[in-house]
């Protein structure tokens, strides 16, 4: 998995992720509804995703205190990943599980990051 797969253009535009988001995470699928509600409550301390200088988005990587420009990467299997430029499905990437106008959910490719951070839910703050 460390080598990843060739990245192809994503069907998700970076602008879909730009904005202010409430963020929460879960480890069991049964906790998703509660986690979505918790993410909404986090809008008083929203996580801001800004456009990157070269067309990506500015977000944190796991365990990194400073934001980096991340890109959306399509894959031959149809899965979209969010991570540093380069191959898709590498350990620093997140898989976009679901996305709509008001929320998106990601899970980490790295098993270690997935265990520590869980599946992350972002809910758009109004």
C-alpha positions in Angstrom: 0.0 0.0 0.0 2.9 2.4 0.6 3.5 2.7 -3.1 -0.1 3.7 -3.9 -1.6 3.8 -7.3 -1.3 6.2 -10.2 -3.4 9.3 -9.4 -5.9 10.5 -12.1 -8.0 13.6 -12.1 -10.5 13.7 -9.3 -14.2 14.1 -10.0 -14.4 16.3 -6.9 -13.4 20.0 -7.3 -11.2 21.4 -4.5 -13.7 24.2 -4.1 -16.2 21.7 -2.7 -13.9 21.4 0.4 -13.2 25.1 0.9 -15.1 26.7 3.8 -15.7 26.5 7.6 -16.4 23.0 9.0 -17.3 21.4 12.2 -15.3 18.3 12.7 -15.7 15.1 14.7 -14.7 11.5 14.4 -15.9 8.0 15.2 -14.6 4.4 15.3 -17.8 2.4 15.0 -20.3 3.0 12.2 -23.1 2.9 14.7 -21.6 6.1 16.2 -22.0 8.1 12.9 -25.3 9.9 13.7 -24.0 11.0 17.1 -20.8 12.1 15.5 -22.5 14.2 12.8 -24.4 16.0 15.6 -21.2 16.6 17.5 -19.5 18.0 14.3 -22.4 20.5 14.0 -21.7 21.6 17.6 -18.1 22.2 16.7 -19.0 25.1 14.4 -18.3 27.5 17.2 -14.6 26.5 16.7 -14.8 25.8 13.0 -11.9 24.2 11.1 -11.2 26.4 8.1 -10.2 24.9 4.8 -8.8 27.5 2.4 -7.8 27.3 -1.3 -4.1 26.3 -1.8 -1.7 28.4 -3.9 -1.5 25.8 -6.7 -5.1 24.6 -6.9 -5.4 22.3 -3.9 -6.7 23.0 -0.4 -4.9 23.9 2.8 -5.3 21.3 5.5 -3.3 19.5 8.2 -1.7 16.1 7.7 -1.8 13.7 10.6 0.4 14.9 13.5 1.5 18.0 11.6 1.0 21.4 13.4 1.1 23.4 10.2 -1.2 23.2 7.2 0.0 21.8 3.9 -1.5 22.0 0.4 -3.3 18.8 -0.3 -4.8 17.7 -3.6 -7.8 15.6 -4.6 -6.6 12.5 -6.4 -8.8 10.1 -8.4 -7.8 6.5 -8.7 -8.4 3.8 -11.3 -10.8 2.1 -8.9 -13.0 5.2 -8.7 -12.1 6.1 -5.1 -11.0 9.7 -4.5 -8.2 10.5 -2.1 -7.1 13.7 -0.4 -3.4 14.1 0.4 0.0 15.4 -0.8 0.7 15.5 -4.5 1.8 12.2 -6.0 0.4 8.7 -6.2 -3.1 8.0 -4.7 -3.8 5.7 -1.7 -0.5 6.3 0.1 -0.4 6.3 3.9 -0.6 10.1 4.2 -3.8 10.2 2.2 -7.4 10.1 3.4 -10.1 8.3 1.3 -13.2 10.4 0.7 -16.0 8.1 1.8 -18.9 10.4 1.2 -19.4 14.0 0.0 -22.3 16.4 -0.6 -22.7 20.2 -0.4 -22.9 20.2 3.4 -20.7 17.5 4.6 -17.9 15.1 3.7 -16.5 12.0 5.5 -12.9 10.7 5.2 -11.0 7.8 6.5 -7.2 7.5 6.7 -5.4 5.1 4.4 -2.7 4.5 7.1 -4.0 1.9 9.6 -2.1 3.7 12.4 -3.8 7.0 11.6 -7.1 5.3 11.2 -6.8 3.7 14.6 -5.8 7.0 16.2 -8.1 9.4 14.4 -11.1 7.3 13.3 -13.4 8.2 10.5 -13.7 12.0 10.3 -16.9 13.8 9.6 -16.9 17.4 8.4 -20.1 19.4 8.5 -20.4 22.8 6.8 -20.9 25.7 9.2 -23.4 28.3 8.1 
